[in-house]
Amino acid sequence: MLRIERTNSGTSVSFRLSGRLEKVELAELEAQIQSESKKDHIVLDLQDVTLVDLNAVNSLDRFEMDRIELINAPAYIRTWIESERERFRAETEELNRGNGKRK
């Protein structure tokens, strides 16, 4: 179960997440983020997140790439995000090398 607490401060909005962030909860979080699309700055506070799955890690990575700030991420979540980024980079490089070969 995930609890989402929203705090608004003018042009910025923060979401403090508590509990488990898994595939089931992502739709609600994404809907809340989309509803704030006019805000200049969106922050996700992950301090009280206790568990994530691969879907959540990939979504958090995508959020960060979309300039949503992740703060207070537990070390295991940050490490997993970085690991998935590196894995994606390596797979992309491998595919690019494979596409460059002549048959």
Jmol script that loads the backbone (N, CA, C; Angstrom):
load data "model"
ATOM      1  N   MET A   1       0.836  -1.180   0.000  1.00  0.00           N
ATOM      2  CA  MET A   1       0.000   0.000   0.000  1.00  0.00           C
ATOM      3  C   MET A   1       0.883   1.247   0.000  1.00  0.00           C
ATOM      4  N   LEU A   2       0.479   2.222  -0.772  1.00  0.00           N
ATOM      5  CA  LEU A   2       1.231   3.473  -0.892  1.00  0.00           C
ATOM      6  C   LEU A   2       0.366   4.626  -0.422  1.00  0.00           C
ATOM      7  N   ARG A   3       0.962   5.486   0.370  1.00  0.00           N
ATOM      8  CA  ARG A   3       0.293   6.718   0.785  1.00  0.00           C
ATOM      9  C   ARG A   3       1.013   7.881   0.105  1.00  0.00           C
ATOM     10  N   ILE A   4       0.238   8.792  -0.462  1.00  0.00           N
ATOM     11  CA  ILE A   4       0.795   9.943  -1.155  1.00  0.00           C
ATOM     12  C   ILE A   4       0.272  11.202  -0.470  1.00  0.00           C
ATOM     13  N   GLU A   5       1.197  12.018   0.039  1.00  0.00           N
ATOM     14  CA  GLU A   5       0.841  13.296   0.646  1.00  0.00           C
ATOM     15  C   GLU A   5       1.350  14.408  -0.261  1.00  0.00           C
ATOM     16  N   ARG A   6       0.454  15.294  -0.654  1.00  0.00           N
ATOM     17  CA  ARG A   6       0.782  16.384  -1.576  1.00  0.00           C
ATOM     18  C   ARG A   6       0.957  17.678  -0.797  1.00  0.00           C
ATOM     19  N   THR A   7       2.021  18.418  -1.127  1.00  0.00           N
ATOM     20  CA  THR A   7       2.275  19.736  -0.552  1.00  0.00           C
ATOM     21  C   THR A   7       2.543  20.706  -1.694  1.00  0.00           C
ATOM     22  N   ASN A   8       1.830  21.808  -1.696  1.00  0.00           N
ATOM     23  CA  ASN A   8       1.968  22.812  -2.753  1.00  0.00           C
ATOM     24  C   ASN A   8       2.653  24.045  -2.190  1.00  0.00           C
ATOM     25  N   SER A   9       3.613  24.578  -2.944  1.00  0.00           N
ATOM     26  CA  SER A   9       4.279  25.816  -2.516  1.00  0.00           C
ATOM     27  C   SER A   9       4.435  26.746  -3.715  1.00  0.00           C
ATOM     28  N   GLY A  10       3.342  27.249  -4.214  1.00  0.00           N
ATOM     29  CA  GLY A  10       3.379  28.172  -5.340  1.00  0.00           C
ATOM     30  C   GLY A  10       3.616  27.463  -6.659  1.00  0.00           C
ATOM     31  N   THR A  11       4.826  27.614  -7.194  1.00  0.00           N
ATOM     32  CA  THR A  11       5.143  27.010  -8.487  1.00  0.00           C
ATOM     33  C   THR A  11       5.719  25.605  -8.350  1.00  0.00           C
ATOM     34  N   SER A  12       5.770  25.102  -7.119  1.00  0.00           N
ATOM     35  CA  SER A  12       6.351  23.787  -6.854  1.00  0.00           C
ATOM     36  C   SER A  12       5.338  22.916  -6.113  1.00  0.00           C
ATOM     37  N   VAL A  13       5.413  21.626  -6.372  1.00  0.00           N
ATOM     38  CA  VAL A  13       4.575  20.677  -5.633  1.00  0.00           C
ATOM     39  C   VAL A  13       5.445  19.493  -5.232  1.00  0.00           C
ATOM     40  N   SER A  14       5.225  19.017  -4.011  1.00  0.00           N
ATOM     41  CA  SER A  14       5.964  17.856  -3.510  1.00  0.00           C
ATOM     42  C   SER A  14       4.985  16.745  -3.184  1.00  0.00           C
ATOM     43  N   PHE A  15       5.416  15.525  -3.479  1.00  0.00           N
ATOM     44  CA  PHE A  15       4.667  14.343  -3.095  1.00  0.00           C
ATOM     45  C   PHE A  15       5.546  13.526  -2.168  1.00  0.00           C
ATOM     46  N   ARG A  16       5.071  13.334  -0.956  1.00  0.00           N
ATOM     47  CA  ARG A  16       5.794  12.491  -0.006  1.00  0.00           C
ATOM     48  C   ARG A  16       5.166  11.104  -0.071  1.00  0.00           C
ATOM     49  N   LEU A  17       5.980  10.124  -0.428  1.00  0.00           N
ATOM     50  CA  LEU A  17       5.491   8.767  -0.607  1.00  0.00           C
ATOM     51  C   LEU A  17       5.846   7.927   0.611  1.00  0.00           C
ATOM     52  N   SER A  18       4.881   7.124   1.051  1.00  0.00           N
ATOM     53  CA  SER A  18       5.099   6.245   2.205  1.00  0.00           C
ATOM     54  C   SER A  18       4.577   4.853   1.876  1.00  0.00           C
ATOM     55  N   GLY A  19       5.372   3.847   2.180  1.00  0.00           N
ATOM     56  CA  GLY A  19       4.945   2.466   1.991  1.00  0.00           C
ATOM     57  C   GLY A  19       5.552   1.825   0.765  1.00  0.00           C
ATOM     58  N   ARG A  20       4.780   0.932   0.156  1.00  0.00           N
ATOM     59  CA  ARG A  20       5.254   0.155  -0.992  1.00  0.00           C
ATOM     60  C   ARG A  20       4.885   0.851  -2.295  1.00  0.00           C
ATOM     61  N   LEU A  21       5.861   0.954  -3.176  1.00  0.00           N
ATOM     62  CA  LEU A  21       5.636   1.511  -4.508  1.00  0.00           C
ATOM     63  C   LEU A  21       5.862   0.388  -5.506  1.00  0.00           C
ATOM     64  N   GLU A  22       4.751  -0.160  -5.972  1.00  0.00           N
ATOM     65  CA  GLU A  22       4.799  -1.269  -6.917  1.00  0.00           C
ATOM     66  C   GLU A  22       3.893  -0.952  -8.102  1.00  0.00           C
ATOM     67  N   LYS A  23       3.856  -1.836  -9.063  1.00  0.00           N
ATOM     68  CA  LYS A  23       3.121  -1.616 -10.309  1.00  0.00           C
ATOM     69  C   LYS A  23       1.687  -1.137 -10.070  1.00  0.00           C
ATOM     70  N   VAL A  24       1.010  -1.723  -9.121  1.00  0.00           N
ATOM     71  CA  VAL A  24      -0.389  -1.386  -8.848  1.00  0.00           C
ATOM     72  C   VAL A  24      -0.544   0.093  -8.466  1.00  0.00           C
ATOM     73  N   GLU A  25       0.380   0.615  -7.680  1.00  0.00           N
ATOM     74  CA  GLU A  25       0.273   1.996  -7.195  1.00  0.00           C
ATOM     75  C   GLU A  25       0.766   3.033  -8.200  1.00  0.00           C
ATOM     76  N   LEU A  26       1.492   2.612  -9.204  1.00  0.00           N
ATOM     77  CA  LEU A  26       2.089   3.561 -10.152  1.00  0.00           C
ATOM     78  C   LEU A  26       1.047   4.376 -10.904  1.00  0.00           C
ATOM     79  N   ALA A  27      -0.076   3.780 -11.244  1.00  0.00           N
ATOM     80  CA  ALA A  27      -1.105   4.510 -11.999  1.00  0.00           C
ATOM     81  C   ALA A  27      -1.602   5.722 -11.214  1.00  0.00           C
ATOM     82  N   GLU A  28      -1.842   5.538  -9.926  1.00  0.00           N
ATOM     83  CA  GLU A  28      -2.303   6.652  -9.089  1.00  0.00           C
ATOM     84  C   GLU A  28      -1.240   7.738  -8.989  1.00  0.00           C
ATOM     85  N   LEU A  29       0.011   7.347  -8.767  1.00  0.00           N
ATOM     86  CA  LEU A  29       1.094   8.318  -8.672  1.00  0.00           C
ATOM     87  C   LEU A  29       1.252   9.073  -9.986  1.00  0.00           C
ATOM     88  N   GLU A  30       1.248   8.358 -11.101  1.00  0.00           N
ATOM     89  CA  GLU A  30       1.391   9.009 -12.401  1.00  0.00           C
ATOM     90  C   GLU A  30       0.236   9.962 -12.674  1.00  0.00           C
ATOM     91  N   ALA A  31      -0.980   9.608 -12.274  1.00  0.00           N
ATOM     92  CA  ALA A  31      -2.133  10.489 -12.456  1.00  0.00           C
ATOM     93  C   ALA A  31      -1.957  11.779 -11.655  1.00  0.00           C
ATOM     94  N   GLN A  32      -1.468  11.651 -10.437  1.00  0.00           N
ATOM     95  CA  GLN A  32      -1.256  12.847  -9.617  1.00  0.00           C
ATOM     96  C   GLN A  32      -0.153  13.726 -10.195  1.00  0.00           C
ATOM     97  N   ILE A  33       0.894  13.108 -10.693  1.00  0.00           N
ATOM     98  CA  ILE A  33       1.970  13.884 -11.315  1.00  0.00           C
ATOM     99  C   ILE A  33       1.453  14.598 -12.560  1.00  0.00           C
ATOM    100  N   GLN A  34       0.688  13.898 -13.385  1.00  0.00           N
ATOM    101  CA  GLN A  34       0.128  14.505 -14.606  1.00  0.00           C
ATOM    102  C   GLN A  34      -0.778  15.686 -14.276  1.00  0.00           C
ATOM    103  N   SER A  35      -1.505  15.606 -13.170  1.00  0.00           N
ATOM    104  CA  SER A  35      -2.402  16.708 -12.791  1.00  0.00           C
ATOM    105  C   SER A  35      -1.634  17.961 -12.394  1.00  0.00           C
ATOM    106  N   GLU A  36      -0.340  17.827 -12.173  1.00  0.00           N
ATOM    107  CA  GLU A  36       0.513  18.955 -11.779  1.00  0.00           C
ATOM    108  C   GLU A  36       1.402  19.421 -12.922  1.00  0.00           C
ATOM    109  N   SER A  37       1.050  19.114 -14.133  1.00  0.00           N
ATOM    110  CA  SER A  37       1.933  19.382 -15.271  1.00  0.00           C
ATOM    111  C   SER A  37       2.246  20.863 -15.460  1.00  0.00           C
ATOM    112  N   LYS A  38       1.445  21.762 -14.888  1.00  0.00           N
ATOM    113  CA  LYS A  38       1.718  23.191 -15.047  1.00  0.00           C
ATOM    114  C   LYS A  38       2.678  23.735 -13.993  1.00  0.00           C
ATOM    115  N   LYS A  39       3.033  22.909 -13.040  1.00  0.00           N
ATOM    116  CA  LYS A  39       3.975  23.342 -12.008  1.00  0.00           C
ATOM    117  C   LYS A  39       5.387  23.372 -12.584  1.00  0.00           C
ATOM    118  N   ASP A  40       6.179  24.339 -12.142  1.00  0.00           N
ATOM    119  CA  ASP A  40       7.559  24.455 -12.600  1.00  0.00           C
ATOM    120  C   ASP A  40       8.448  23.356 -12.040  1.00  0.00           C
ATOM    121  N   HIS A  41       8.105  22.878 -10.864  1.00  0.00           N
ATOM    122  CA  HIS A  41       8.995  21.952 -10.173  1.00  0.00           C
ATOM    123  C   HIS A  41       8.165  20.913  -9.422  1.00  0.00           C
ATOM    124  N   ILE A  42       8.454  19.649  -9.674  1.00  0.00           N
ATOM    125  CA  ILE A  42       7.786  18.556  -8.967  1.00  0.00           C
ATOM    126  C   ILE A  42       8.851  17.749  -8.235  1.00  0.00           C
ATOM    127  N   VAL A  43       8.571  17.442  -6.980  1.00  0.00           N
ATOM    128  CA  VAL A  43       9.501  16.707  -6.131  1.00  0.00           C
ATOM    129  C   VAL A  43       8.804  15.458  -5.607  1.00  0.00           C
ATOM    130  N   LEU A  44       9.509  14.332  -5.664  1.00  0.00           N
ATOM    131  CA  LEU A  44       9.046  13.100  -5.021  1.00  0.00           C
ATOM    132  C   LEU A  44       9.974  12.820  -3.849  1.00  0.00           C
ATOM    133  N   ASP A  45       9.407  12.811  -2.645  1.00  0.00           N
ATOM    134  CA  ASP A  45      10.179  12.506  -1.434  1.00  0.00           C
ATOM    135  C   ASP A  45       9.991  11.022  -1.136  1.00  0.00           C
ATOM    136  N   LEU A  46      11.068  10.255  -1.248  1.00  0.00           N
ATOM    137  CA  LEU A  46      11.012   8.803  -1.122  1.00  0.00           C
ATOM    138  C   LEU A  46      11.469   8.290   0.238  1.00  0.00           C
ATOM    139  N   GLN A  47      11.634   9.179   1.197  1.00  0.00           N
ATOM    140  CA  GLN A  47      12.211   8.786   2.486  1.00  0.00           C
ATOM    141  C   GLN A  47      11.468   7.627   3.150  1.00  0.00           C
ATOM    142  N   ASP A  48      10.162   7.600   3.048  1.00  0.00           N
ATOM    143  CA  ASP A  48       9.383   6.580   3.745  1.00  0.00           C
ATOM    144  C   ASP A  48       8.917   5.446   2.838  1.00  0.00           C
ATOM    145  N   VAL A  49       9.530   5.333   1.662  1.00  0.00           N
ATOM    146  CA  VAL A  49       9.225   4.203   0.784  1.00  0.00           C
ATOM    147  C   VAL A  49       9.965   2.984   1.315  1.00  0.00           C
ATOM    148  N   THR A  50       9.217   1.918   1.533  1.00  0.00           N
ATOM    149  CA  THR A  50       9.805   0.724   2.148  1.00  0.00           C
ATOM    150  C   THR A  50      10.134  -0.365   1.143  1.00  0.00           C
ATOM    151  N   LEU A  51       9.458  -0.369  -0.012  1.00  0.00           N
ATOM    152  CA  LEU A  51       9.666  -1.427  -0.987  1.00  0.00           C
ATOM    153  C   LEU A  51       9.309  -0.909  -2.366  1.00  0.00           C
ATOM    154  N   VAL A  52      10.113  -1.269  -3.355  1.00  0.00           N
ATOM    155  CA  VAL A  52       9.810  -0.954  -4.753  1.00  0.00           C
ATOM    156  C   VAL A  52       9.997  -2.217  -5.579  1.00  0.00           C
ATOM    157  N   ASP A  53       9.355  -2.241  -6.745  1.00  0.00           N
ATOM    158  CA  ASP A  53       9.606  -3.332  -7.681  1.00  0.00           C
ATOM    159  C   ASP A  53      10.257  -2.748  -8.933  1.00  0.00           C
ATOM    160  N   LEU A  54      10.572  -3.598  -9.892  1.00  0.00           N
ATOM    161  CA  LEU A  54      11.258  -3.143 -11.102  1.00  0.00           C
ATOM    162  C   LEU A  54      10.435  -2.106 -11.861  1.00  0.00           C
ATOM    163  N   ASN A  55       9.122  -2.267 -11.904  1.00  0.00           N
ATOM    164  CA  ASN A  55       8.275  -1.281 -12.573  1.00  0.00           C
ATOM    165  C   ASN A  55       8.422   0.092 -11.930  1.00  0.00           C
ATOM    166  N   ALA A  56       8.449   0.128 -10.612  1.00  0.00           N
ATOM    167  CA  ALA A  56       8.610   1.386  -9.893  1.00  0.00           C
ATOM    168  C   ALA A  56       9.975   2.002 -10.159  1.00  0.00           C
ATOM    169  N   VAL A  57      11.013   1.182 -10.154  1.00  0.00           N
ATOM    170  CA  VAL A  57      12.366   1.675 -10.423  1.00  0.00           C
ATOM    171  C   VAL A  57      12.433   2.298 -11.812  1.00  0.00           C
ATOM    172  N   ASN A  58      11.873   1.628 -12.799  1.00  0.00           N
ATOM    173  CA  ASN A  58      11.877   2.176 -14.160  1.00  0.00           C
ATOM    174  C   ASN A  58      11.075   3.463 -14.243  1.00  0.00           C
ATOM    175  N   SER A  59       9.955   3.539 -13.525  1.00  0.00           N
ATOM    176  CA  SER A  59       9.156   4.766 -13.512  1.00  0.00           C
ATOM    177  C   SER A  59       9.898   5.897 -12.819  1.00  0.00           C
ATOM    178  N   LEU A  60      10.541   5.605 -11.694  1.00  0.00           N
ATOM    179  CA  LEU A  60      11.310   6.639 -10.999  1.00  0.00           C
ATOM    180  C   LEU A  60      12.431   7.165 -11.887  1.00  0.00           C
ATOM    181  N   ASP A  61      13.074   6.291 -12.614  1.00  0.00           N
ATOM    182  CA  ASP A  61      14.118   6.699 -13.552  1.00  0.00           C
ATOM    183  C   ASP A  61      13.527   7.621 -14.621  1.00  0.00           C
ATOM    184  N   ARG A  62      12.397   7.224 -15.173  1.00  0.00           N
ATOM    185  CA  ARG A  62      11.736   8.045 -16.198  1.00  0.00           C
ATOM    186  C   ARG A  62      11.321   9.405 -15.628  1.00  0.00           C
ATOM    187  N   PHE A  63      10.780   9.401 -14.396  1.00  0.00           N
ATOM    188  CA  PHE A  63      10.401  10.666 -13.765  1.00  0.00           C
ATOM    189  C   PHE A  63      11.610  11.585 -13.652  1.00  0.00           C
ATOM    190  N   GLU A  64      12.715  11.023 -13.206  1.00  0.00           N
ATOM    191  CA  GLU A  64      13.925  11.821 -13.036  1.00  0.00           C
ATOM    192  C   GLU A  64      14.406  12.374 -14.382  1.00  0.00           C
ATOM    193  N   MET A  65      14.317  11.572 -15.419  1.00  0.00           N
ATOM    194  CA  MET A  65      14.697  12.037 -16.752  1.00  0.00           C
ATOM    195  C   MET A  65      13.766  13.148 -17.241  1.00  0.00           C
ATOM    196  N   ASP A  66      12.536  13.150 -16.731  1.00  0.00           N
ATOM    197  CA  ASP A  66      11.557  14.187 -17.068  1.00  0.00           C
ATOM    198  C   ASP A  66      11.656  15.393 -16.130  1.00  0.00           C
ATOM    199  N   ARG A  67      12.779  15.500 -15.419  1.00  0.00           N
ATOM    200  CA  ARG A  67      13.075  16.615 -14.532  1.00  0.00           C
ATOM    201  C   ARG A  67      12.220  16.674 -13.270  1.00  0.00           C
ATOM    202  N   ILE A  68      11.737  15.527 -12.836  1.00  0.00           N
ATOM    203  CA  ILE A  68      11.083  15.438 -11.532  1.00  0.00           C
ATOM    204  C   ILE A  68      12.183  15.074 -10.545  1.00  0.00           C
ATOM    205  N   GLU A  69      12.284  15.863  -9.492  1.00  0.00           N
ATOM    206  CA  GLU A  69      13.364  15.668  -8.526  1.00  0.00           C
ATOM    207  C   GLU A  69      13.021  14.556  -7.539  1.00  0.00           C
ATOM    208  N   LEU A  70      13.927  13.626  -7.362  1.00  0.00           N
ATOM    209  CA  LEU A  70      13.786  12.576  -6.361  1.00  0.00           C
ATOM    210  C   LEU A  70      14.657  12.939  -5.178  1.00  0.00           C
ATOM    211  N   ILE A  71      14.042  13.033  -4.006  1.00  0.00           N
ATOM    212  CA  ILE A  71      14.828  13.366  -2.812  1.00  0.00           C
ATOM    213  C   ILE A  71      14.650  12.264  -1.768  1.00  0.00           C
ATOM    214  N   ASN A  72      15.620  12.169  -0.889  1.00  0.00           N
ATOM    215  CA  ASN A  72      15.593  11.235   0.237  1.00  0.00           C
ATOM    216  C   ASN A  72      15.370   9.781  -0.197  1.00  0.00           C
ATOM    217  N   ALA A  73      15.895   9.432  -1.348  1.00  0.00           N
ATOM    218  CA  ALA A  73      15.757   8.052  -1.823  1.00  0.00           C
ATOM    219  C   ALA A  73      16.635   7.134  -0.987  1.00  0.00           C
ATOM    220  N   PRO A  74      16.062   6.050  -0.456  1.00  0.00           N
ATOM    221  CA  PRO A  74      16.905   5.075   0.241  1.00  0.00           C
ATOM    222  C   PRO A  74      18.012   4.584  -0.696  1.00  0.00           C
ATOM    223  N   ALA A  75      19.139   4.239  -0.116  1.00  0.00           N
ATOM    224  CA  ALA A  75      20.308   3.853  -0.916  1.00  0.00           C
ATOM    225  C   ALA A  75      20.008   2.709  -1.882  1.00  0.00           C
ATOM    226  N   TYR A  76      19.213   1.730  -1.451  1.00  0.00           N
ATOM    227  CA  TYR A  76      18.951   0.596  -2.329  1.00  0.00           C
ATOM    228  C   TYR A  76      18.152   1.015  -3.563  1.00  0.00           C
ATOM    229  N   ILE A  77      17.269   2.006  -3.402  1.00  0.00           N
ATOM    230  CA  ILE A  77      16.493   2.479  -4.548  1.00  0.00           C
ATOM    231  C   ILE A  77      17.396   3.235  -5.510  1.00  0.00           C
ATOM    232  N   ARG A  78      18.223   4.129  -4.983  1.00  0.00           N
ATOM    233  CA  ARG A  78      19.143   4.900  -5.833  1.00  0.00           C
ATOM    234  C   ARG A  78      20.099   3.961  -6.565  1.00  0.00           C
ATOM    235  N   THR A  79      20.620   2.970  -5.866  1.00  0.00           N
ATOM    236  CA  THR A  79      21.535   2.008  -6.481  1.00  0.00           C
ATOM    237  C   THR A  79      20.837   1.222  -7.586  1.00  0.00           C
ATOM    238  N   TRP A  80      19.611   0.812  -7.348  1.00  0.00           N
ATOM    239  CA  TRP A  80      18.863   0.048  -8.343  1.00  0.00           C
ATOM    240  C   TRP A  80      18.560   0.895  -9.573  1.00  0.00           C
ATOM    241  N   ILE A  81      18.193   2.159  -9.378  1.00  0.00           N
ATOM    242  CA  ILE A  81      17.947   3.059 -10.513  1.00  0.00           C
ATOM    243  C   ILE A  81      19.211   3.178 -11.361  1.00  0.00           C
ATOM    244  N   GLU A  82      20.337   3.429 -10.705  1.00  0.00           N
ATOM    245  CA  GLU A  82      21.601   3.574 -11.427  1.00  0.00           C
ATOM    246  C   GLU A  82      21.978   2.277 -12.149  1.00  0.00           C
ATOM    247  N   SER A  83      21.732   1.152 -11.506  1.00  0.00           N
ATOM    248  CA  SER A  83      22.025  -0.141 -12.113  1.00  0.00           C
ATOM    249  C   SER A  83      21.180  -0.361 -13.372  1.00  0.00           C
ATOM    250  N   GLU A  84      19.911  -0.025 -13.309  1.00  0.00           N
ATOM    251  CA  GLU A  84      19.029  -0.179 -14.474  1.00  0.00           C
ATOM    252  C   GLU A  84      19.437   0.767 -15.601  1.00  0.00           C
ATOM    253  N   ARG A  85      19.863   1.982 -15.250  1.00  0.00           N
ATOM    254  CA  ARG A  85      20.350   2.916 -16.279  1.00  0.00           C
ATOM    255  C   ARG A  85      21.567   2.342 -16.981  1.00  0.00           C
ATOM    256  N   GLU A  86      22.491   1.811 -16.210  1.00  0.00           N
ATOM    257  CA  GLU A  86      23.713   1.250 -16.777  1.00  0.00           C
ATOM    258  C   GLU A  86      23.397   0.036 -17.648  1.00  0.00           C
ATOM    259  N   ARG A  87      22.495  -0.810 -17.183  1.00  0.00           N
ATOM    260  CA  ARG A  87      22.098  -1.981 -17.969  1.00  0.00           C
ATOM    261  C   ARG A  87      21.477  -1.550 -19.297  1.00  0.00           C
ATOM    262  N   PHE A  88      20.625  -0.527 -19.252  1.00  0.00           N
ATOM    263  CA  PHE A  88      19.997  -0.021 -20.471  1.00  0.00           C
ATOM    264  C   PHE A  88      21.045   0.546 -21.431  1.00  0.00           C
ATOM    265  N   ARG A  89      22.001   1.321 -20.883  1.00  0.00           N
ATOM    266  CA  ARG A  89      23.076   1.871 -21.722  1.00  0.00           C
ATOM    267  C   ARG A  89      23.874   0.766 -22.397  1.00  0.00           C
ATOM    268  N   ALA A  90      24.219  -0.262 -21.635  1.00  0.00           N
ATOM    269  CA  ALA A  90      25.006  -1.371 -22.175  1.00  0.00           C
ATOM    270  C   ALA A  90      24.232  -2.111 -23.262  1.00  0.00           C
ATOM    271  N   GLU A  91      22.947  -2.345 -23.035  1.00  0.00           N
ATOM    272  CA  GLU A  91      22.130  -3.027 -24.047  1.00  0.00           C
ATOM    273  C   GLU A  91      22.009  -2.183 -25.310  1.00  0.00           C
ATOM    274  N   THR A  92      21.846  -0.877 -25.138  1.00  0.00           N
ATOM    275  CA  THR A  92      21.733   0.023 -26.284  1.00  0.00           C
ATOM    276  C   THR A  92      23.030   0.038 -27.081  1.00  0.00           C
ATOM    277  N   GLU A  93      24.162   0.115 -26.383  1.00  0.00           N
ATOM    278  CA  GLU A  93      25.457   0.090 -27.068  1.00  0.00           C
ATOM    279  C   GLU A  93      25.651  -1.217 -27.826  1.00  0.00           C
ATOM    280  N   GLU A  94      25.268  -2.313 -27.216  1.00  0.00           N
ATOM    281  CA  GLU A  94      25.393  -3.623 -27.864  1.00  0.00           C
ATOM    282  C   GLU A  94      24.524  -3.686 -29.118  1.00  0.00           C
ATOM    283  N   LEU A  95      23.308  -3.192 -29.015  1.00  0.00           N
ATOM    284  CA  LEU A  95      22.430  -3.171 -30.204  1.00  0.00           C
ATOM    285  C   LEU A  95      23.013  -2.290 -31.301  1.00  0.00           C
ATOM    286  N   ASN A  96      23.542  -1.136 -30.905  1.00  0.00           N
ATOM    287  CA  ASN A  96      24.131  -0.229 -31.899  1.00  0.00           C
ATOM    288  C   ASN A  96      25.348  -0.849 -32.576  1.00  0.00           C
ATOM    289  N   ARG A  97      26.153  -1.563 -31.811  1.00  0.00           N
ATOM    290  CA  ARG A  97      27.304  -2.236 -32.397  1.00  0.00           C
ATOM    291  C   ARG A  97      26.833  -3.322 -33.368  1.00  0.00           C
ATOM    292  N   GLY A  98      25.795  -4.044 -33.001  1.00  0.00           N
ATOM    293  CA  GLY A  98      25.242  -5.103 -33.850  1.00  0.00           C
ATOM    294  C   GLY A  98      24.650  -4.562 -35.126  1.00  0.00           C
ATOM    295  N   ASN A  99      24.039  -3.396 -35.074  1.00  0.00           N
ATOM    296  CA  ASN A  99      23.453  -2.784 -36.266  1.00  0.00           C
ATOM    297  C   ASN A  99      24.507  -2.239 -37.209  1.00  0.00           C
ATOM    298  N   GLY A 100      25.703  -1.976 -36.685  1.00  0.00           N
ATOM    299  CA  GLY A 100      26.760  -1.429 -37.512  1.00  0.00           C
ATOM    300  C   GLY A 100      27.555  -2.491 -38.267  1.00  0.00           C
ATOM    301  N   LYS A 101      27.353  -3.749 -37.918  1.00  0.00           N
ATOM    302  CA  LYS A 101      28.104  -4.830 -38.575  1.00  0.00           C
ATOM    303  C   LYS A 101      27.536  -5.114 -39.958  1.00  0.00           C
ATOM    304  N   ARG A 102      28.419  -5.428 -40.867  1.00  0.00           N
ATOM    305  CA  ARG A 102      27.988  -5.825 -42.219  1.00  0.00           C
ATOM    306  C   ARG A 102      27.912  -7.324 -42.308  1.00  0.00           C
ATOM    307  N   LYS A 103      26.936  -7.788 -43.043  1.00  0.00           N
ATOM    308  CA  LYS A 103      26.768  -9.227 -43.222  1.00  0.00           C
ATOM    309  C   LYS A 103      27.287  -9.668 -44.556  1.00  0.00           C
TER     310      LYS A 103
END
end "model"
wireframe off; spacefill off
backbone 0.3
color backbone group
